Structures are given as structure tokens and as C-alpha cells.
Amino acid sequence: MTPLYLASGSPRRRELLTQIGIPFTVVSASIDETPLPGEQAGAYVERLARGKAAAGLALLTASGTREPLAVLGADTAVVLDGRILGKPVDRDDALAMLAALSGREHEVLTAVAVTDGQHTESLCITSRVSFNPISESRAQTYWASGEPCDKAGAYAIQGLGAVFVQGLQGSYSGVVGLPVAETAELLARFGIPCWQGVPGVV
């Protein structure tokens, strides 16, 4: 069975892969995540997902790995009025993001890419999330929790930020950081099935 490497430091993505029974090894691969001038959100997240997968493969190849393998890269962006909201740079940035998202609907785009060195496949999933109004005091309290610091759009739907969510259309796991149904199908095409190690499943 083809071994999988995850080119991501995200604990959410690690948890989601583990949840669907896919073993993996983390490879640390960092790339420049600056959007290109005029780049659309879908193209941006897919470019980064493919770039992370390629960077992970390059690290493994440079270390002398010769076995057949696959590397998964992923990226998530929160998009409001066509503007990409990345991770907040500081408290004021996070509060401004939460104020902009308050009482409105936004998109969450997550791209997944897999490469084995011979070919690369990628996909991008779009979900729509509606927020309840967020008071300034609640936003400040949320920032003080520490949760928004490293989250696109300054919130985590799987954490304390769930209280802001009024509705969701699309993939919940995609908003968290990895659309599991689509990822499982993509990995299967690389010889990596889900539910590995599950009793009764071959």
C-alpha cells in the first residue's frame, strides 16, 4: 500500500485523516502563501495546495527516499465579498475580520492536492457559512481565548467559534480544513484507501 505523507502542520487535518482511517507521516513543508496580484480565491487555494504537496515531495526526495509514496497538501481560505481573509496578523486584524463576518454569509474554500512524483491531482471545495451578529465584546473575548490566532478568517468552526455559525451549506469538514469525502476519493486513486485498520474492513 502506498504510504502517505501530509505536507501540513494543521492538527485539524491530522485529526480528520485519522478519523477516516488513513495512516500518514507529517512532512514539514513551508511555501510563500502570498496571493498573486488579481488571483481569484479558488486558484489561490489550489495553487497553494499543489505547492505544499510538491514542496513535501521535494523534501522527501532530497532526503534520499526512493520508495513509492504520495504527498497530500491542502489550503483553506475564508472569502468575503471576493476578498481572501487569511490568518490574522494581530488582535486588531482579527477583530476587524470578525466585525466584517458578523451577521453575514461568506465562503470557505478548501483545496486538496496529491502528488506521487509522476502525476498530481487536485480539487477545490466551496462551502457557504452564515454568521449570527457578533458583538464587539464577544469578539474581544473570543480573541482572548487564543483560538483565532492561526485560523483563516479568525475563527474555528470546530471550536469556540461554532457559536457564531447560524448555517452551513456544503462540507463541514471542508470548513474545518479537509473535505473528507472528496479527499478519500482522491487518495483512493493513488492506491490509498480509507478505513485502514478498521476491524472487518479489508
Backbone bond lengths (Angstrom), bond angles and torsions (degrees), N, CA, C in turn:
res aa  C-N    CA-C-N  psi(-1)  N-CA   C-N-CA  omega(-1)  CA-C   N-CA-C  phi
1 M - - - 1.457 - - 1.529 109.17 -
2 T 1.324 116.25 137.17 1.460 121.06 -177.37 1.529 110.44 -66.83
3 P 1.349 117.82 124.75 1.467 119.01 176.52 1.526 110.92 -72.58
4 L 1.328 115.63 144.03 1.460 121.75 -179.29 1.520 110.79 -107.96
5 Y 1.317 115.29 137.79 1.456 122.21 173.25 1.533 107.83 -116.62
6 L 1.319 116.37 136.21 1.459 122.32 -179.84 1.522 109.17 -104.21
7 A 1.334 116.06 113.70 1.468 120.75 -179.63 1.526 109.19 -90.49
8 S 1.319 115.65 66.77 1.460 121.49 -178.57 1.519 109.71 -159.71
9 G 1.314 115.48 141.70 1.461 119.72 176.27 1.514 112.10 -95.19
10 S 1.339 116.78 5.29 1.465 121.25 -175.36 1.522 112.08 -72.50
11 P 1.329 118.08 119.81 1.468 119.84 175.96 1.527 111.99 -65.40
12 R 1.346 117.72 -27.36 1.457 120.16 178.22 1.524 111.09 -65.34
13 R 1.316 116.58 -42.23 1.472 119.14 179.64 1.525 110.76 -68.26
14 R 1.304 116.86 -35.48 1.471 119.33 177.01 1.523 109.98 -63.44
15 E 1.319 116.73 -43.00 1.468 121.01 -179.00 1.530 111.09 -64.85
16 L 1.323 117.25 -39.99 1.461 120.35 -177.57 1.523 111.88 -69.48
17 L 1.331 118.07 -39.29 1.466 120.44 176.26 1.529 110.31 -65.05
18 T 1.322 115.85 -41.70 1.468 119.94 178.56 1.527 110.64 -63.58
19 Q 1.328 115.84 -38.70 1.461 121.71 -178.72 1.526 111.89 -58.43
20 I 1.343 117.46 -36.64 1.468 119.91 -177.72 1.534 111.88 -99.11
21 G 1.336 116.57 17.41 1.452 120.93 171.38 1.514 115.25 70.70
22 I 1.332 116.92 40.33 1.460 121.04 176.99 1.524 108.73 -115.94
23 P 1.345 117.88 108.87 1.468 120.21 177.78 1.529 110.93 -72.27
24 F 1.319 115.79 150.05 1.465 119.78 -177.33 1.518 109.81 -159.16
25 T 1.308 114.90 166.42 1.460 122.91 173.15 1.517 107.50 -122.62
26 V 1.323 117.52 135.26 1.462 120.95 -179.58 1.524 109.76 -81.77
27 V 1.316 116.15 133.33 1.458 122.14 172.45 1.528 107.14 -120.98
28 S 1.326 116.18 128.65 1.458 120.77 -175.65 1.525 109.79 -82.99
29 A 1.316 116.30 112.14 1.465 121.02 -179.12 1.520 109.06 -134.23
30 S 1.324 117.12 116.77 1.463 120.46 -179.62 1.528 109.41 -111.34
31 I 1.334 115.56 141.89 1.461 121.75 177.82 1.526 108.67 -134.50
32 D 1.312 116.05 166.70 1.459 121.29 175.76 1.531 108.22 -72.27
33 E 1.327 117.24 121.77 1.456 121.16 -176.48 1.524 112.71 -103.03
34 T 1.320 117.18 19.19 1.465 121.01 179.37 1.520 110.45 -73.28
35 P 1.334 118.38 126.87 1.466 119.70 176.98 1.525 111.05 -62.85
36 L 1.321 116.30 145.40 1.458 121.03 176.35 1.525 109.18 -78.47
37 P 1.335 118.42 153.85 1.466 120.48 179.58 1.528 111.56 -56.34
38 G 1.328 116.03 125.29 1.449 121.12 178.12 1.513 115.50 74.72
39 E 1.330 117.90 7.88 1.455 121.02 -176.72 1.527 111.46 -73.57
40 Q 1.328 116.26 130.27 1.456 121.23 177.55 1.532 109.95 -74.25
41 A 1.344 115.70 154.35 1.463 120.26 -173.85 1.524 112.50 -59.64
42 G 1.334 117.66 -43.45 1.463 120.25 -179.33 1.517 112.34 -61.84
43 A 1.330 115.86 -43.99 1.463 120.36 178.20 1.525 110.29 -64.96
44 Y 1.328 116.24 -36.72 1.466 121.41 -178.97 1.527 111.74 -63.37
45 V 1.336 117.28 -52.51 1.466 118.76 -176.50 1.523 111.39 -68.07
46 E 1.331 117.14 -33.93 1.463 118.89 179.55 1.525 110.66 -70.77
47 R 1.336 116.63 -38.90 1.475 120.00 176.20 1.524 110.91 -60.64
48 L 1.342 116.65 -42.53 1.458 119.61 -179.44 1.522 111.95 -68.89
49 A 1.332 117.15 -39.95 1.467 120.09 178.40 1.530 110.40 -60.70
50 R 1.325 116.37 -45.71 1.459 120.75 179.28 1.525 110.93 -66.70
51 G 1.333 115.90 -37.08 1.462 120.13 179.11 1.517 112.47 -66.21
52 K 1.329 116.55 -39.67 1.468 120.43 178.49 1.522 111.10 -66.52
53 A 1.350 115.95 -41.77 1.464 119.45 178.35 1.522 110.85 -62.56
54 A 1.334 116.39 -43.08 1.469 120.99 179.94 1.527 111.23 -66.06
55 A 1.344 116.29 -39.38 1.462 120.08 179.32 1.525 110.80 -65.80
56 G 1.337 116.45 -39.50 1.457 120.07 177.17 1.514 111.75 -63.82
57 L 1.326 116.34 -42.45 1.466 121.00 178.39 1.525 110.77 -62.90
58 A 1.329 116.28 -41.36 1.462 120.57 179.73 1.528 111.31 -62.24
59 L 1.335 116.80 -39.85 1.465 120.45 178.41 1.523 111.03 -64.64
60 L 1.311 116.61 -42.76 1.465 120.89 -179.43 1.530 110.73 -66.86
61 T 1.318 116.58 -40.09 1.461 121.02 178.92 1.524 110.38 -65.58
62 A 1.342 116.14 -41.84 1.466 120.56 179.77 1.521 111.82 -65.63
63 S 1.339 116.88 -27.25 1.466 120.26 -179.69 1.529 111.97 -80.77
64 G 1.334 115.82 -3.63 1.463 119.45 176.65 1.513 114.58 97.99
65 T 1.338 117.35 6.91 1.462 120.22 179.08 1.524 109.82 -66.56
66 R 1.339 116.30 128.45 1.466 120.79 -179.26 1.525 113.06 -119.37
67 E 1.325 116.87 -9.06 1.460 120.31 -177.77 1.532 110.79 -70.20
68 P 1.331 117.61 153.03 1.473 119.68 172.48 1.530 109.30 -60.55
69 L 1.289 117.51 135.45 1.463 120.86 -178.42 1.520 109.47 -155.73
70 A 1.316 115.09 168.99 1.459 121.72 174.71 1.527 108.34 -134.03
71 V 1.331 115.30 146.35 1.465 121.17 179.69 1.521 108.74 -122.80
72 L 1.330 115.68 131.19 1.456 121.75 178.84 1.520 110.40 -107.04
73 G 1.323 116.01 130.06 1.459 122.03 173.56 1.516 108.89 -122.39
74 A 1.316 117.64 149.94 1.465 120.64 -179.85 1.528 109.59 -148.46
75 D 1.321 114.77 156.36 1.463 119.50 176.43 1.522 108.98 -150.96
76 T 1.326 115.96 145.58 1.465 122.11 -178.65 1.524 109.89 -127.74
77 A 1.323 116.05 138.89 1.462 120.27 175.86 1.519 109.84 -135.38
78 V 1.307 115.60 141.80 1.458 122.61 172.26 1.532 106.49 -96.06
79 V 1.327 116.35 130.92 1.459 120.62 -174.98 1.524 110.26 -124.77
80 L 1.315 116.31 126.76 1.461 122.66 179.32 1.519 108.58 -129.80
81 D 1.312 116.57 121.20 1.467 121.53 -179.13 1.530 111.79 53.70
82 G 1.324 115.74 38.02 1.458 120.41 178.89 1.515 114.65 80.05
83 R 1.320 117.42 -1.81 1.474 121.14 -178.83 1.519 110.24 -100.03
84 I 1.332 115.79 131.53 1.460 121.47 179.92 1.529 109.41 -80.08
85 L 1.334 115.86 123.27 1.462 121.07 175.88 1.528 107.77 -101.98
86 G 1.305 116.34 109.31 1.460 120.34 179.85 1.518 111.10 -88.56
87 K 1.315 116.07 -153.09 1.460 120.32 176.82 1.529 108.86 -77.78
88 P 1.319 117.76 138.17 1.469 119.19 -177.80 1.524 111.84 -65.38
89 V 1.320 115.81 142.00 1.465 119.76 179.83 1.527 111.58 -82.51
90 D 1.355 116.25 -24.74 1.462 119.89 178.97 1.535 109.08 -162.87
91 R 1.325 115.54 -174.83 1.465 121.48 -177.26 1.523 111.75 -59.24
92 D 1.329 117.19 -47.80 1.457 120.54 -177.61 1.523 111.57 -62.04
93 D 1.312 116.10 -38.73 1.459 120.87 178.90 1.527 110.25 -64.38
94 A 1.332 116.55 -43.70 1.467 120.73 179.47 1.521 111.13 -63.65
95 L 1.329 117.41 -44.80 1.467 120.72 -179.79 1.526 111.03 -64.18
96 A 1.339 116.66 -35.53 1.466 120.16 178.10 1.527 110.48 -66.95
97 M 1.335 116.81 -39.21 1.467 120.39 177.72 1.519 110.71 -63.85
98 L 1.314 117.25 -47.38 1.460 121.26 -178.89 1.524 111.35 -63.10
99 A 1.332 116.67 -37.22 1.467 120.65 177.84 1.526 110.04 -65.82
100 A 1.336 117.07 -37.97 1.463 121.21 179.86 1.533 111.36 -69.39
101 L 1.344 116.88 -35.90 1.457 121.64 -178.68 1.527 112.36 -80.00
102 S 1.320 117.22 -20.72 1.463 122.95 -174.98 1.531 112.78 -54.99
103 G 1.350 115.40 125.31 1.447 120.74 175.43 1.517 115.12 69.55
104 R 1.327 117.54 15.26 1.463 120.44 -175.25 1.521 111.80 -130.02
105 E 1.322 115.04 170.70 1.458 121.60 175.12 1.523 109.14 -102.77
106 H 1.333 115.79 140.74 1.462 120.12 176.99 1.521 109.25 -137.61
107 E 1.310 116.78 170.70 1.458 122.37 178.07 1.520 109.84 -105.33
108 V 1.323 115.64 148.20 1.461 121.79 171.14 1.532 106.41 -124.21
109 L 1.316 115.84 119.82 1.453 121.77 -179.33 1.524 109.10 -109.01
110 T 1.318 116.64 127.89 1.459 121.08 174.68 1.520 109.06 -126.14
111 A 1.323 115.65 125.96 1.460 121.86 176.83 1.522 109.20 -108.43
112 V 1.332 115.13 144.64 1.461 122.32 177.67 1.524 107.49 -128.31
113 A 1.315 117.01 135.42 1.461 121.74 177.64 1.524 109.26 -132.55
114 V 1.321 115.98 142.11 1.459 122.05 176.67 1.529 108.15 -130.01
115 T 1.322 116.49 134.37 1.460 121.25 176.70 1.523 110.00 -134.34
116 D 1.331 115.37 145.70 1.468 120.05 174.64 1.525 110.74 -119.56
117 G 1.332 115.71 11.42 1.457 120.34 -179.27 1.512 112.73 92.17
118 Q 1.331 117.09 -23.54 1.457 121.62 177.78 1.530 111.12 -97.47
119 H 1.313 115.41 -40.22 1.455 119.06 175.48 1.524 109.73 -150.23
120 T 1.325 114.34 160.36 1.467 121.97 -178.85 1.520 109.22 -129.06
121 E 1.322 115.71 136.06 1.462 120.96 174.42 1.524 108.59 -125.13
122 S 1.316 115.70 146.72 1.464 119.22 179.37 1.520 110.03 -146.78
123 L 1.306 115.11 162.20 1.461 122.30 178.05 1.517 108.62 -149.58
124 C 1.322 115.43 161.26 1.463 120.72 178.19 1.516 108.94 -136.32
125 I 1.313 116.34 127.98 1.466 123.56 -178.29 1.531 109.38 -111.88
126 T 1.328 115.77 132.12 1.465 120.73 178.96 1.530 110.07 -112.62
127 S 1.315 116.47 129.78 1.461 122.79 175.45 1.524 108.52 -122.54
128 R 1.319 115.98 155.05 1.466 120.84 178.65 1.527 108.79 -116.62
129 V 1.325 115.35 129.50 1.462 121.74 -176.83 1.528 109.21 -122.02
130 S 1.329 116.39 130.44 1.465 121.51 177.00 1.524 109.23 -104.98
131 F 1.316 116.39 133.80 1.462 122.05 179.25 1.521 111.75 -104.97
132 N 1.323 115.89 144.30 1.456 121.90 165.67 1.527 108.07 -71.35
133 P 1.318 117.87 163.75 1.465 119.42 172.67 1.533 110.51 -60.85
134 I 1.317 116.54 140.89 1.472 122.41 -179.75 1.524 108.33 -117.61
135 S 1.314 116.70 117.96 1.466 119.35 178.64 1.529 109.96 -71.79
136 E 1.304 115.54 157.07 1.467 119.99 -179.31 1.528 110.57 -61.69
137 S 1.335 116.62 -39.61 1.464 119.48 -178.75 1.527 111.05 -66.75
138 R 1.343 116.75 -37.67 1.470 119.08 178.85 1.534 110.14 -68.83
139 A 1.315 116.82 -38.11 1.465 120.14 177.77 1.523 110.44 -62.76
140 Q 1.324 116.92 -40.94 1.464 121.01 179.44 1.529 110.71 -65.74
141 T 1.330 116.20 -41.50 1.466 120.15 178.00 1.520 110.53 -63.62
142 Y 1.332 115.86 -39.69 1.464 120.40 179.65 1.524 110.48 -64.22
143 W 1.324 116.70 -42.41 1.470 119.63 177.61 1.529 110.45 -60.77
144 A 1.313 116.46 -40.83 1.467 121.11 -178.51 1.526 111.85 -63.47
145 S 1.336 117.47 -22.07 1.469 120.40 178.85 1.531 111.75 -69.97
146 G 1.317 115.99 -20.37 1.469 120.16 -179.04 1.518 114.16 90.06
147 E 1.322 117.73 -12.66 1.467 120.61 -174.96 1.529 114.41 -65.06
148 P 1.334 119.65 -38.49 1.469 119.08 -174.95 1.533 114.98 -72.40
149 C 1.322 118.03 -12.82 1.469 121.67 -167.99 1.527 114.56 -53.03
150 D 1.334 117.37 -43.93 1.468 120.07 -174.48 1.522 112.28 -117.23
151 K 1.340 115.91 29.32 1.456 120.30 -176.67 1.528 110.69 -113.49
152 A 1.333 116.69 134.40 1.455 120.66 174.15 1.526 109.16 -59.84
153 G 1.332 115.94 131.10 1.458 119.80 -178.08 1.504 114.07 77.29
154 A 1.338 117.30 1.96 1.466 123.61 176.83 1.525 113.94 66.90
155 Y 1.354 117.26 29.03 1.460 118.42 174.69 1.519 110.86 -151.90
156 A 1.332 115.83 158.40 1.464 122.65 177.05 1.519 108.40 -124.08
157 I 1.326 116.72 114.92 1.469 120.64 -177.97 1.524 111.35 -67.18
158 Q 1.346 116.72 -25.49 1.467 120.62 -178.15 1.525 111.99 -89.62
159 G 1.325 116.75 2.42 1.461 120.42 -177.59 1.518 111.81 -122.37
160 L 1.323 115.73 -142.56 1.464 121.00 -179.68 1.521 111.90 -62.16
161 G 1.330 115.97 -27.54 1.460 120.76 -178.77 1.512 114.01 -66.74
162 A 1.322 117.76 -9.05 1.466 121.00 178.91 1.527 111.72 -58.91
163 V 1.326 118.02 -26.59 1.476 120.26 -177.74 1.528 112.03 -68.16
164 F 1.323 117.53 -16.72 1.464 120.22 179.52 1.524 111.99 -81.63
165 V 1.331 116.80 -19.35 1.468 121.24 -169.05 1.524 112.03 -82.79
166 Q 1.328 115.11 119.96 1.464 121.61 177.64 1.521 111.09 -92.01
167 G 1.341 116.10 -33.99 1.459 119.52 -178.65 1.517 111.36 -161.43
168 L 1.337 115.33 160.10 1.461 121.30 -179.42 1.517 109.50 -144.50
169 Q 1.318 116.44 129.70 1.455 122.91 172.83 1.526 107.76 -119.76
170 G 1.332 116.19 117.41 1.451 118.86 -179.80 1.511 111.90 125.72
171 S 1.316 115.97 -144.54 1.458 122.20 -174.16 1.528 111.61 -98.76
172 Y 1.333 116.13 114.41 1.473 119.50 176.41 1.521 110.51 -60.62
173 S 1.340 116.86 -47.56 1.469 119.27 -178.43 1.522 110.86 -65.69
174 G 1.343 116.56 -27.97 1.461 119.30 175.75 1.517 111.43 -65.74
175 V 1.326 116.70 -37.09 1.472 120.44 176.61 1.529 109.94 -67.77
176 V 1.327 116.53 -36.75 1.465 120.52 177.41 1.532 110.53 -64.45
177 G 1.349 116.62 -36.02 1.467 118.55 177.67 1.510 116.19 147.66
178 L 1.370 117.64 -5.84 1.460 119.53 179.87 1.531 109.02 -159.02
179 P 1.335 118.81 108.73 1.464 120.13 179.03 1.524 109.68 -69.91
180 V 1.321 117.52 106.06 1.470 120.22 -167.05 1.524 113.39 -68.26
181 A 1.332 118.72 -38.91 1.469 119.89 -178.54 1.525 110.32 -62.92
182 E 1.327 116.30 -48.74 1.454 120.70 -178.73 1.530 111.54 -68.85
183 T 1.325 116.77 -35.97 1.468 120.55 178.65 1.524 110.67 -65.95
184 A 1.337 117.07 -40.79 1.467 120.79 179.23 1.525 110.65 -61.84
185 E 1.332 116.84 -41.53 1.466 120.36 178.34 1.521 111.06 -65.28
186 L 1.317 116.66 -41.34 1.465 121.33 -179.92 1.526 111.07 -64.12
187 L 1.330 117.00 -45.52 1.460 120.63 -179.03 1.528 111.60 -67.21
188 A 1.329 117.16 -33.11 1.469 120.28 178.97 1.518 111.14 -60.30
189 R 1.330 116.87 -32.04 1.462 120.73 179.41 1.524 111.65 -72.04
190 F 1.329 116.25 -13.06 1.466 121.08 176.73 1.533 110.94 -105.08
191 G 1.320 116.20 14.93 1.459 120.38 178.28 1.514 114.28 77.75
192 I 1.341 116.45 24.60 1.468 121.19 -179.71 1.525 108.27 -120.99
193 P 1.334 118.04 97.40 1.464 120.41 -179.00 1.527 111.95 -81.43
194 C 1.327 115.56 158.62 1.466 119.99 173.78 1.523 109.09 -85.85
195 W 1.311 117.08 177.23 1.463 125.65 177.18 1.532 112.59 63.16
196 Q 1.322 117.41 25.60 1.465 119.19 177.49 1.522 109.54 -66.01
197 G 1.312 116.28 137.02 1.457 120.61 179.06 1.509 114.67 81.18
198 V 1.335 117.28 0.53 1.463 120.63 179.32 1.520 108.53 -81.38
199 P 1.326 119.16 126.55 1.466 121.34 -179.93 1.527 112.14 -55.51
200 G 1.328 116.48 133.24 1.456 120.90 177.80 1.506 114.45 87.51
201 V 1.351 116.29 -7.31 1.475 120.21 179.78 1.521 108.37 -105.89
202 V 1.312 117.01 125.00 1.474 120.99 -179.87 1.518 108.92 -79.07
